[in-house]
Amino acid sequence: MNKQKFIDKFMAAFFILVIIKVIGILAQLFHQSFWSVIGTLVIFAIVAFIIFIVLLRLEDKEKEKSSGGRRGGAGGGNFYLEPSLFDKIRNKYEDLAQKYIDEKDYKRAAKVYMNLLRDNYRGAKTLEGGGLYNEAAVIYLKKLKNKSEAANCYEKAKQFKKAIDLYKELEQKEKVGDLYRQINDVKNSNTYYQMVIDDYVNNNQMVKGSLIYRKKMEMPDEAQKILLKGWEEDRDAFNCLNNYFANIFDVKKLDQQIQELYDKTPSDKKIVYLEAMKYEFKKDLKLQNTTRNIAYEIIAEKVATRSEIVNELKHFNPGDEVILKDISRYKTGRNRMFRN
């Protein structure tokens, strides 16, 4: 009996709320278009009807239980085992939203998510998934305070100015540069790319800075300068040297640069230079004479203090069995010397 009274009271409250909601929707006619208000009213009418049907079914079930008499404590627990009224209503909303999505009516689906399910994120995602990027951006920005998602939507909508403003607030400098470049504003794009490069240089990420120069600003000479700076200042030296050589495509010029840089290389960095020579040796037959001679010089200079360096000879004499035997004899003789 108590359950029956609860349902009756709930239905009475529900009808009152329906009337208030309808008045509220009609009041929107003063500041929204007629068809927009009618659309909202139709959605609400459908949902209200679904809820009314659910309430009627619950009432019928309760009446059946009352007429069938009491079934004991175990029977009374069945009320709690059934899905709650609110779960049923929520599921109906979910089904309604999915129906609109299947019909590609993304605006109505979003309204169901936001107004009825109170889920602004899914509403925004639904609009975005339907290609309504501007509308989605507004939800992300005003309802969810998510500037990153809003900027992404504005970018998809080709509203580049709005996207740029948001990316500036987010301090995503490279993205700002990319968008300026997309609208052919080279001056501003290069300004922001330079900021990114400066940040990379300050963090000793010279290779990343060089890639911005080369791939985005189309300044290969500046890219080489920053790599050379990294090598000379010992800031990620090996990767800077390796990339510096990789960006020289003329074999004759590369051979010349390998020798010239080696001549300027201080003793404490020659081991790193030797490591780079392993890569250059394999690139082209025309480079093998220069790289092998440099390797021999470095090994001869360092062998007294680093005997294990003789193993590097095999990288510059692939397939040469004699050199392998010489290395083995050298190591054996040196071991005997220390034992004695």
ABEGO torsion letter per residue (X at the ends): XAAAAAAAAAAAAAAAAAAAAAAAAAAAAAABBAAAAAAAAAAAAAAAAAAAAAAAAAAAAAAAAAAAEBAEAAAAAAAAABBBAAAAAAAAAAAAAAAAAAAGBAAAAAAAAAAAAGBAAAAAAAAAAAGBAAAAAAAAAAAAGBAAAAAAAAAAAGBAAAAAAAAAAAGBAAAAAAAAAAAGBAAAAAAAAAAAAAAAAAAGBAAAAAAAAAAAAGBAAAAAAAAAAAAAAGBGAAAAAAAAAAABABAAAAAAAAAAAAAABBAAAAAAAAAAAAAAAAABAAAAAAAAAAAAAAAAAAAAABAAAAAAAAAABBGBAAAAAAAAAAAAAAAAAAAX
